[in-house]
Amino acid sequence: MEHLSIAAGTPPRVLWHHANEATELPALWLRERSKDPQQRDAVTGQRLVNPHAFDTDLILTQAEWSSDTQGQRCLHLGFSDGFAGPYDPADLLASTRFDEGTPATRSWRSDVAHHPYSWPELMRDDRVLLSAVTDFIELGFVLVHDTPIRKDGILDVARRFGHVRTTNFGAFFEVYSRPDSNDLAYRPVAIGPHTDNPYRTPVPGIQLLQCLQNETSGGLSTLADSLAAAGQLRQEDPAGFELLTRVPVRFEFQDADTHLVQVCPMIELDGSGQMAGVHYSPRLDDLPIMSDADTRAYHRARQRLGQLFDDPTYELRFKLEPGQLMMFDNNRVLHGRTSFDPSEGFRQLQGCYIDRDGPRSLYRVLSKRFN
């Protein structure tokens, strides 16, 4: 069972026992976790002292089990800079879990089990909302039915999950066929798997797309999980995968009023070195100058990645009907659509963006409430 203990000595040591191991908790690590009211504001939880200024040679001078002012068992710790105070062992154990406090992602293929949510239920029941947010964090997408079919109705859904991000396309945008548009999304042509706006800094984290009208037989929506496809590439071609994580490419968008550029690798890794997603849009990227050998190796890797994104094994394909909405992690899940014939009828979607941290914040709040 995970617990803390004290090892006597000069200096004393605090040990964290976990997974049949004992790890010493460094004095600097312990010192900055004090919740003493002179050290940390009780309302905001923010520090009143700057731990970056602590002495590098700081050591423990005292460590013993005691009771706090409420009579709860605590660790009483003293340090070489003169500070001493109580520490809640539960707080210290919680601090050893160095993660985001959200569910782990689950890569998926076309046979993934998923179910749509009802918008009225999401509005009235926070437990259903928590379930939807959990699915979204794990899978990178969620489908919602019975959403309000009206201009800007998508913003109601977006604000239930996070904060709307306004871009040069507005707080929301409408997707339907119109000539001379500033993006191929507004033409009836097929759009391959891609992530939106890789030319922005930062890239919009989450996209919502809602169907208002769909009278055509084409225009099927597609979703593909970059974690699954790139994971396959990593198995087949580790060196090529590494190139895609390291070599920056240039993404650019411009029209009469906007000129946006970002330079970044195609595959994005997070701070722990795990894959977070991709920046992928063959319509918009430009290769840098590399050696001929590296250029060919890079091209082989991105070509294979594109093949995997197009492979039905990795693709969900479905027709969005009026009132149906898909919300997906734009850094992780690629989307696209098949071509359609405007002469068959009108196909109109509307979309918007929210930041990636919104559903994660919502998950923490709701899971704490219902725990």
N, C-alpha and C positions, 0 to 999 in steps of 0.2 A: 504494500500500500504506500502511496506517495506521502512523504512526510519530511519534516525538518528535524535536525538534531544539532546539538552543540558538542564540539570536540574541544576539550580543555587544552590549554597550552599558552604559549607566549609567542605570537598573539593567539587568542582563541579563534576558532573557526566555526562557521555555520555551514552545515552540510545538507544538501538536498538529495533525498533518497528517492530514486525513481528507476523503474525497469531494471531492478537488481543492480543498480549502480549508485554510487555516492559521489556527488559533484560539489566541490566547495563553491559557495557563493562569494564572489569577490567583494571586498570592503567597499569599493567604489560603487558597485552595483547596489549594494544594500543601502549605502549612504543616501543615494539620490531617490530612494523609494520611501523616504520618511513622509508621514502624513501629519507631522507635528504642525500646529497652526502657525508657528513662526517660519515653517519651511514651505508650507503648501496651503493655498487658499481653500477653505472648506466648501465654498459654494461652487467655484469653477473647477476645482481639482488641479488648477495650474500652480506651478512652483513659484514661490516668492524668492527663491535663491537660484543662482546660476550654477548648475552642477558641472558645467564645463570649466569652471574656475577652481574646482576642488584640487587639492594637492595630489599629484600623481602618486606620491609615496604614502597616501592615506592608508592606515591600517585600523583593524578592530583593536580596541583596548579592553572591551568588556562585552560579555555575552552571557546572558542567563535567562532562565524562564521566570516570568513574573506575572502580575495581573495589572490590567489597565484600570482607568478610573471607573469603568463600568463593571469591574470584577471579572472581565474576560481574560483567559489565558493569553499571554503575549510573550514575545521576545523583547527583552530590554537590551539594547545595544549601545555601546559607547565607541567613539572614534577618536583618532589621534588629533583631529582638529578641534576637539573640545565638545562637540555635539554628542548628546546622549538622549535616547527616547525609546518609547515602546513601538513595536512593529507587530501587526496582525499577521500570524503565520498563514492564514487563508489568503490574504492579499499577496504575500510573497509567493505562495504556490501558484496563484493565478498569474502572477507576472512572469513565471518561468515559461508559460505557454506563449511563445513569441510568434503569433500569427494574427490574422485579421479578425478572428472570431466569427467566421462565416463558414458555411458548408464547403467541402472540397468540390472542385469541378469534376464532372464525369464526362469523358469523351463519348461520342455516340456516332452511330451510322444510321442508315436508312430504316433499320428495324427497331429504332429506339421506341420504347413505350412512353407515351406522353398523352395528356388529355387536355382539352380546352377548358377554360374557366368562363363562368357567366359574369358579365359586368355587373348586373344587379346584385349578385352575391358578393362580389368583391367590394361593392360600395357599402353593404350593410353588415358584413361579417369580417372582422379583422383576423379571425382565425383562418378563414379562407384566403385572405390576402397574404398571411404568413406562409401558407402552403404554396401559393403562386410565386411568391418571392423566393422561397426555397428552391422550387423547381427552376426558376430563372437563373439563380446563382449556379446551380449544379449543371444545368444543360446549356445555358446561354441563350435560351429563348423560351417564350410562353405564348400561347394562343388564347385570345379572348373573344367570346361571342356576345351578341346582343349589346354592342356599344352604340352610343347615340349617333344616329345618321344625320348629321347636320354640319354645316361649315364650322370649323374650329372645334367640333365635338371631341376630336382626338386629344385636345388639350386637357379635357376633364380626366381622361384615362392617364395621360402623362403625369398630371399633378398628383394622382393617387400613388404613383410609384416614386416620384422625385421632382426635380426642378427643371422646367423647360429651358432649353438653351436656344437662344435666338442667333441665327446666322444671317448671311446676306440673302438667304432664301426666305427669311422671315421667321416668326415664331412657329409657324407651320407652313407647309407647302402642298400644293395640289399636283398630282401626277396624272396627266392625261395627254393624249396625242395632240400636239400642236406644232405646226411647221416653224422653222427658223428659231427653235428654242435654244437656250444656252447650255443644254445638257441632253445627251442621248436618252436619258430616262424619260424625256418628254416626247419621244418618237415611238412608233409601234414596233421597233426592231427588237430582236432578242437581246437581252442583257445577261452576259455570263456571270458566274459567281464573282463577287467583289465585296470590298468593304467601302463604305461611303466616306467621301471627303478625306482621303489620305494626305491631301495637300494642306490640311489645317494643323495648327499647333495650339492646343491639343486637338486630336481627332475627336469628333463627337462620340461619346462612349456607348450610347444606347440609341437605337432607332425604333420608332413605332411607325407602322404602316397600316392604315385602316381602309377598307373597301367601302366606298359610298355607292358605286354602281358598277356592274360588270355584266354587260350584255353580249360579250364575245365568247367564242369557244376557246380561244387561245389565252395568252396572258397569264399562264400558270405561274404561281410564285414558287421559288425554290429557296431552301436553306441548306447549308453545309457546315459541318463543324471543323474548323481549322485544326483543333487539337488532335482529332482523329486522323485527318489527312496528313498533316505534317508529322505526326508520330509515325505513320507508315513510311514517309520519306526518310525520316531519321534512321529507321531500321535498314532501309535499302541503300541509303547513300549518306552516311554520317558526315563525310567531308563536305558534301554539297549542302546538307542542312546547316552546317556550321558557317558556310559562306553566306547563306541567306540570313543568318542572325547577325553577321558582322559587316557585310558590305552595304554601305548606304546607297540608296537610289533616290532620284529626284522626282517628286510628284508635283504637278502644276495644274492650276485651273485659272482661266482668265475669261472675262467678258468685258463689256464696255465700262463697267463700274468696279470690277474686282480683279485682283491679281494675287493669287495665293500660291505659296511654294513651301514645301517641307522636304527636308533631306533626312532619311532615316532608313534602317534596314527593313527588309520585307517581313522577316519574322521577328516578333517582339518577345524579349525575355523579361521576366520581372526581376525584382531585386535579389531573389534567391536563386536566379539562374533557371527557373522553370519557365516554360513557354506560356505566354499570356495571350497571344493571338497573332494577327498578321496585319500588315498594311498591304493590301492587294487590289490592284485595279490595272489590268493590262491596257486600258484606254489612256492611262494617265502617267505611267512611270517611264523613267529614262535611266539607262545604265550609265555608271561612271566609266572612265577609261581604266582598264585593267590590262594585265598581260593577256596575250592571246589564249594561253592555257587556262588562266583563271576565268576569262570571259566564257570560254566553252564549258568549263566546269560549272560556273554559275548558271549558264543558260540551261544546261542539262537538268540541274536541280529545280529551277523554276518551271521548266517545261513539265517535268514529272509532277511537281506540285499542282500545276494547272490541270493535268490529266486526272489527278486524284480528286480535285474539286469538282470536275465534270462527271466523275464516275458515279453511276446510279447507286453504287454500294454506299456512298457517302452523302447522298442527296435526299432530302425530303422534297416532294413536289405535290402541290395541291392548288386548288382554285379558291381564292378568297371570295366569299359571297358578301353582299351588302350587310354591314354591321359586324363583320368579322375583322379582327385585328391581330397582327403579329408584332411582338416586341422582342428584339434580339440585341445581344451584345455585339456592337459594331466592330469591336476590336477582335472578337473571337469568331463569330458566326457570319459566314458570307451569305449574301442573298443575291437573287437574280430573278429573271422571269423569261418565259418563252415569248416569242413574237405573237402578235395578234393583228386582226384585220379590223380597222376602225369602221369599215363599211357594214360590219355585222351589227354594230351597236356601240354604245358609249361605255368606256371603261375608265372609271375615275377613282383614284385613291388619294388619300391625303396622308402626309407624314410629318413627323417632328422628331426632335432629339431631346434627350435628357442626359445628364452627366452619369458616368458609370458608378459613382459612389452612392447615388440615391437609393437604389434597392438594397444595397449592403447596409446602409444606415438604418433603413426601415426594418431589415431583418433583425438587427441587434436590438432595436427598440421593442419590436413585437415579441421576439423570443424571450426577452427579459420580462416583459409583462405577463406572458403566459407560462413562465417557467414555475 
